[in-house]
Each structure stands twice: as structure tokens, then as C-alpha cells.
Amino acid sequence: MASAIKTFGTTLTTSLSALVAGALTSNPAQDAADLSAIANAIKDDLNVAHPIMPTAWSQANLLYVPNRGILKVLPGDYVAVDSQGWPILVSANSIANAAWTHS
């Protein structure tokens, strides 16, 4: 069976919540709160209860993708979460050079 390349995107440009890695403010408490907000939005997709994964994104810039593995998040990368709690990592290079919309 042959696979085929598909197109992919979101139906709403505002449907993802995201945070830029390494974009620290002058308020460490706010930075920690923002990181926690993203981590607390990530859910386990294989568990029927879909529990949140509160340690999914650590201050060590490691993103735990439930049931898949760990990704290293580099400065300037975006970590987004969709409405179902699924994490999406987009590289800083892709953000700068592709047709991504962000605030």
C-alpha cells in the first residue's frame, strides 16, 4: 500500500495556545506560570480519561509527548497545544521562514 503526501493545517488560526521557548520576561513567576499553563493543557490521548500531563514541558526545555517520547525544545521554538490537549512543536526556523501566524 503506497502512502501519499497530504496537506495539513488548522481550521482556525487562533485555535492553538502557544508559548515561545526562551522568551523570558522580567517576571520569573509569570514565566513559570505560563510554562505551567501550557504543560497543564497537554493530555494523554490514549487514556480514556485523557488526564492532563502537568510535567509535559519542563523548565529544562524538554517536551514530553504523551506515549511518544521526549523532544528537546530550543530557544525560539513554539510549543502549542490544540483544543484536545495535543502538543505541537514548531521550530524557530519554521516560524521565521514558513507561513505561520502567531502573536
C-alpha atoms as an extended CHARMM CRD file, in Angstrom:
* protein
*
       103  EXT
         1         1  MET       CA              0.0000000000        0.0000000000        0.0000000000  PROA      1               0.0000000000
         2         2  ALA       CA              1.5030000000        3.3230000000       -1.0500000000  PROA      2               0.0000000000
         3         3  SER       CA              1.2730000000        6.3880000000        1.1380000000  PROA      3               0.0000000000
         4         4  ALA       CA              0.5890000000        9.8300000000       -0.2310000000  PROA      4               0.0000000000
         5         5  ILE       CA              1.5710000000       13.2930000000        0.9490000000  PROA      5               0.0000000000
         6         6  LYS       CA             -1.3830000000       15.1540000000        2.4170000000  PROA      6               0.0000000000
         7         7  THR       CA             -1.9970000000       18.8120000000        3.1490000000  PROA      7               0.0000000000
         8         8  PHE       CA             -2.3700000000       19.7510000000        6.7910000000  PROA      8               0.0000000000
         9         9  GLY       CA             -3.3650000000       22.7960000000        8.7850000000  PROA      9               0.0000000000
        10        10  THR       CA             -5.7710000000       24.1630000000       11.3240000000  PROA      10              0.0000000000
        11        11  THR       CA             -9.2940000000       25.2560000000       10.6060000000  PROA      11              0.0000000000
        12        12  LEU       CA             -8.8550000000       28.3630000000       12.7740000000  PROA      12              0.0000000000
        13        13  THR       CA             -5.6640000000       30.3610000000       13.0370000000  PROA      13              0.0000000000
        14        14  THR       CA             -6.4830000000       31.1290000000       16.6600000000  PROA      14              0.0000000000
        15        15  SER       CA             -7.2710000000       27.5720000000       17.7510000000  PROA      15              0.0000000000
        16        16  LEU       CA             -3.8890000000       26.8920000000       19.3880000000  PROA      16              0.0000000000
        17        17  SER       CA             -2.4330000000       28.1990000000       22.6260000000  PROA      17              0.0000000000
        18        18  ALA       CA              1.3430000000       28.6020000000       22.4030000000  PROA      18              0.0000000000
        19        19  LEU       CA              4.4550000000       29.8080000000       24.1920000000  PROA      19              0.0000000000
        20        20  VAL       CA              7.8400000000       30.7140000000       22.7250000000  PROA      20              0.0000000000
        21        21  ALA       CA             10.7280000000       28.8390000000       24.3180000000  PROA      21              0.0000000000
        22        22  GLY       CA             13.3660000000       31.0990000000       25.7840000000  PROA      22              0.0000000000
        23        23  ALA       CA             11.2220000000       34.2340000000       25.5070000000  PROA      23              0.0000000000
        24        24  LEU       CA             11.5730000000       35.1310000000       29.1530000000  PROA      24              0.0000000000
        25        25  THR       CA             10.0410000000       38.1910000000       30.7050000000  PROA      25              0.0000000000
        26        26  SER       CA             11.3760000000       40.1810000000       33.6370000000  PROA      26              0.0000000000
        27        27  ASN       CA              8.9750000000       38.2780000000       35.8930000000  PROA      27              0.0000000000
        28        28  PRO       CA             10.2030000000       34.7160000000       36.6650000000  PROA      28              0.0000000000
        29        29  ALA       CA              6.9280000000       33.8720000000       38.4250000000  PROA      29              0.0000000000
        30        30  GLN       CA              4.9750000000       34.7750000000       35.2740000000  PROA      30              0.0000000000
        31        31  ASP       CA              7.3790000000       32.7420000000       33.1280000000  PROA      31              0.0000000000
        32        32  ALA       CA              6.8340000000       29.6970000000       35.3740000000  PROA      32              0.0000000000
        33        33  ALA       CA              3.0580000000       30.2480000000       35.3290000000  PROA      33              0.0000000000
        34        34  ASP       CA              2.9990000000       30.4470000000       31.5190000000  PROA      34              0.0000000000
        35        35  LEU       CA              5.0900000000       27.2700000000       31.2050000000  PROA      35              0.0000000000
        36        36  SER       CA              2.7760000000       25.5090000000       33.6630000000  PROA      36              0.0000000000
        37        37  ALA       CA             -0.3060000000       26.6840000000       31.7650000000  PROA      37              0.0000000000
        38        38  ILE       CA              0.9320000000       25.0420000000       28.5660000000  PROA      38              0.0000000000
        39        39  ALA       CA              2.0900000000       21.8940000000       30.3760000000  PROA      39              0.0000000000
        40        40  ASN       CA             -1.2670000000       21.6280000000       32.1710000000  PROA      40              0.0000000000
        41        41  ALA       CA             -3.1200000000       21.7950000000       28.8490000000  PROA      41              0.0000000000
        42        42  ILE       CA             -1.3230000000       18.7120000000       27.4580000000  PROA      42              0.0000000000
        43        43  LYS       CA             -3.3340000000       15.4950000000       27.8000000000  PROA      43              0.0000000000
        44        44  ASP       CA             -2.7320000000       11.7670000000       27.4410000000  PROA      44              0.0000000000
        45        45  ASP       CA             -4.5290000000       10.8120000000       24.2230000000  PROA      45              0.0000000000
        46        46  LEU       CA             -4.5040000000        7.0330000000       24.8110000000  PROA      46              0.0000000000
        47        47  ASN       CA             -6.0030000000        7.0410000000       28.3000000000  PROA      47              0.0000000000
        48        48  VAL       CA             -9.8140000000        7.0940000000       28.0070000000  PROA      48              0.0000000000
        49        49  ALA       CA             -9.9920000000        9.6560000000       30.8460000000  PROA      49              0.0000000000
        50        50  HSD       CA             -7.4830000000       11.9070000000       28.9680000000  PROA      50              0.0000000000
        51        51  PRO       CA             -5.6890000000       13.0980000000       32.1200000000  PROA      51              0.0000000000
        52        52  ILE       CA             -3.5280000000       16.1990000000       31.9210000000  PROA      52              0.0000000000
        53        53  MET       CA              0.2610000000       15.7790000000       31.8790000000  PROA      53              0.0000000000
        54        54  PRO       CA              1.3880000000       18.6000000000       34.2320000000  PROA      54              0.0000000000
        55        55  THR       CA              5.0830000000       17.8540000000       33.7580000000  PROA      55              0.0000000000
        56        56  ALA       CA              4.8780000000       17.6080000000       29.9650000000  PROA      56              0.0000000000
        57        57  TRP       CA              7.0590000000       20.6860000000       29.4170000000  PROA      57              0.0000000000
        58        58  SER       CA              9.8480000000       21.1970000000       31.9040000000  PROA      58              0.0000000000
        59        59  GLN       CA             11.9680000000       24.2400000000       32.6650000000  PROA      59              0.0000000000
        60        60  ALA       CA             14.8420000000       22.1680000000       31.2650000000  PROA      60              0.0000000000
        61        61  ASN       CA             13.1500000000       22.6810000000       27.8480000000  PROA      61              0.0000000000
        62        62  LEU       CA             12.1500000000       19.0720000000       27.4120000000  PROA      62              0.0000000000
        63        63  LEU       CA              8.7210000000       18.4080000000       25.9160000000  PROA      63              0.0000000000
        64        64  TYR       CA              7.1910000000       15.0560000000       26.8070000000  PROA      64              0.0000000000
        65        65  VAL       CA              4.7750000000       13.9800000000       24.0890000000  PROA      65              0.0000000000
        66        66  PRO       CA              2.4080000000       11.5370000000       25.8190000000  PROA      66              0.0000000000
        67        67  ASN       CA              3.0100000000        7.9200000000       24.7950000000  PROA      67              0.0000000000
        68        68  ARG       CA              5.5430000000        9.0060000000       22.1290000000  PROA      68              0.0000000000
        69        69  GLY       CA              8.7300000000       10.3090000000       23.7340000000  PROA      69              0.0000000000
        70        70  ILE       CA             10.7310000000       13.3890000000       24.6220000000  PROA      70              0.0000000000
        71        71  LEU       CA             11.7160000000       16.3100000000       22.3860000000  PROA      71              0.0000000000
        72        72  LYS       CA             14.3280000000       18.9930000000       23.0800000000  PROA      72              0.0000000000
        73        73  VAL       CA             12.8270000000       22.4780000000       22.7720000000  PROA      73              0.0000000000
        74        74  LEU       CA             15.2980000000       25.1270000000       21.5900000000  PROA      74              0.0000000000
        75        75  PRO       CA             15.1260000000       28.9130000000       22.0970000000  PROA      75              0.0000000000
        76        76  GLY       CA             12.6590000000       30.4900000000       19.6720000000  PROA      76              0.0000000000
        77        77  ASP       CA             10.7270000000       27.2640000000       19.1080000000  PROA      77              0.0000000000
        78        78  TYR       CA              6.9750000000       27.4260000000       19.6820000000  PROA      78              0.0000000000
        79        79  VAL       CA              5.1740000000       24.8380000000       21.7660000000  PROA      79              0.0000000000
        80        80  ALA       CA              1.4610000000       24.9210000000       21.0580000000  PROA      80              0.0000000000
        81        81  VAL       CA             -1.4530000000       22.8600000000       22.3250000000  PROA      81              0.0000000000
        82        82  ASP       CA             -4.5890000000       22.1610000000       20.3470000000  PROA      82              0.0000000000
        83        83  SER       CA             -8.1020000000       22.1070000000       21.7890000000  PROA      83              0.0000000000
        84        84  GLN       CA             -7.8320000000       18.3730000000       22.5160000000  PROA      84              0.0000000000
        85        85  GLY       CA             -4.6450000000       18.7700000000       24.5560000000  PROA      85              0.0000000000
        86        86  TRP       CA             -2.1560000000       17.6180000000       21.9310000000  PROA      86              0.0000000000
        87        87  PRO       CA              1.2880000000       19.3040000000       21.9550000000  PROA      87              0.0000000000
        88        88  ILE       CA              2.7730000000       20.6790000000       18.7440000000  PROA      88              0.0000000000
        89        89  LEU       CA              6.4240000000       21.7100000000       18.4520000000  PROA      89              0.0000000000
        90        90  VAL       CA              7.3250000000       24.1430000000       15.6610000000  PROA      90              0.0000000000
        91        91  SER       CA             10.9720000000       25.0850000000       15.1950000000  PROA      91              0.0000000000
        92        92  ALA       CA             12.1540000000       28.6920000000       15.3270000000  PROA      92              0.0000000000
        93        93  ASN       CA             13.3650000000       28.3150000000       11.7320000000  PROA      93              0.0000000000
        94        94  SER       CA              9.9480000000       27.1800000000       10.5530000000  PROA      94              0.0000000000
        95        95  ILE       CA              8.2470000000       30.0160000000       12.4400000000  PROA      95              0.0000000000
        96        96  ALA       CA             10.5870000000       32.5380000000       10.7950000000  PROA      96              0.0000000000
        97        97  ASN       CA             10.5100000000       31.1350000000        7.2740000000  PROA      97              0.0000000000
        98        98  ALA       CA              7.1200000000       29.4720000000        6.7470000000  PROA      98              0.0000000000
        99        99  ALA       CA              3.5630000000       30.7160000000        6.6480000000  PROA      99              0.0000000000
       100       100  TRP       CA              2.8220000000       30.5160000000       10.3850000000  PROA      100             0.0000000000
       101       101  THR       CA              0.5430000000       33.0580000000       12.0250000000  PROA      101             0.0000000000
       102       102  HSD       CA              1.2620000000       33.9480000000       15.6340000000  PROA      102             0.0000000000
       103       103  SER       CA              1.0280000000       36.8090000000       18.0910000000  PROA      103             0.0000000000
